[in-house]
């Protein structure tokens, strides 16, 4: 599932993504792999715009997976920690 940023027919809304992520159940201590980064974490494009997902960020804060792997934004990469999640 993708976030609507570019208006393609394969993307869905942030709200739809949150519903889908909530269906994951308990992911504490597990890995989460997403295309979109969480909002505000390694998501800054050259334009200065954050391209991350607030729904992914909220799921990380709520369900605390051990590790999140993501991509999408080529300009801003690195490793970050949000509470116990890397």
C-alpha positions in Angstrom: 0.0 0.0 0.0 1.3 3.5 -0.8 0.7 7.0 0.3 -0.8 9.6 -2.1 1.9 12.0 -3.0 2.1 11.7 -6.8 -1.5 10.9 -7.7 -1.0 7.6 -9.3 -3.8 5.0 -9.2 -1.7 2.6 -7.1 -1.6 5.0 -4.1 -4.0 5.2 -1.3 -4.7 7.7 1.4 -2.9 8.1 4.7 -6.1 7.1 6.4 -6.3 3.8 4.4 -2.7 3.1 5.3 -3.4 3.6 9.0 -6.3 1.1 8.7 -4.1 -1.5 7.0 -1.2 -1.0 9.4 -3.5 -1.5 12.4 -4.4 -4.9 11.0 -0.9 -6.0 11.6 -1.6 -6.8 15.2 1.2 -7.0 17.7 4.5 -6.1 16.0 6.5 -5.3 19.1 9.9 -6.9 18.8 9.4 -7.6 15.1 10.6 -6.0 11.8 8.5 -3.7 9.8 9.4 -3.1 6.2 7.8 -0.2 4.3 8.5 1.8 1.2 7.5 5.1 2.7 9.6 6.3 5.7 7.9 7.5 8.9 7.2 11.3 8.9 10.1 13.3 10.1 12.6 10.5 10.1 15.0 10.2 7.1 12.2 11.6 4.9 13.5 15.0 3.8 13.7 15.6 0.0 16.0 18.1 -1.7 12.9 20.3 -2.0 12.9 20.6 1.8 9.6 18.7 1.9 9.0 15.8 4.3 7.8 12.8 2.3 7.2 10.4 5.2 4.0 8.9 6.4 2.4 10.1 9.7 0.5 6.8 9.9 3.8 4.8 9.8 5.2 7.1 12.4 2.2 6.6 14.6 2.3 2.8 14.3 6.0 2.9 15.3 5.2 4.9 18.4 2.2 2.8 19.3 3.4 -0.7 18.4 7.1 -0.4 18.8 8.6 -2.8 16.3 12.3 -3.5 16.9 13.5 -2.3 13.5 11.9 -0.5 10.6 13.4 -0.7 7.1 12.2 1.9 4.6 13.2 3.7 1.4 11.5 6.0 -1.0 13.5 9.2 -0.2 16.9 9.0 -1.8 18.3 12.3 -0.5 17.9 11.6 3.2 19.3 8.4 4.5 20.7 7.1 7.8 19.8 5.4 11.0 17.6 6.8 13.7 16.0 5.6 16.9 12.5 6.3 18.1 12.1 5.1 21.6 13.1 1.4 21.3 12.7 1.2 17.6 15.7 1.5 15.2 
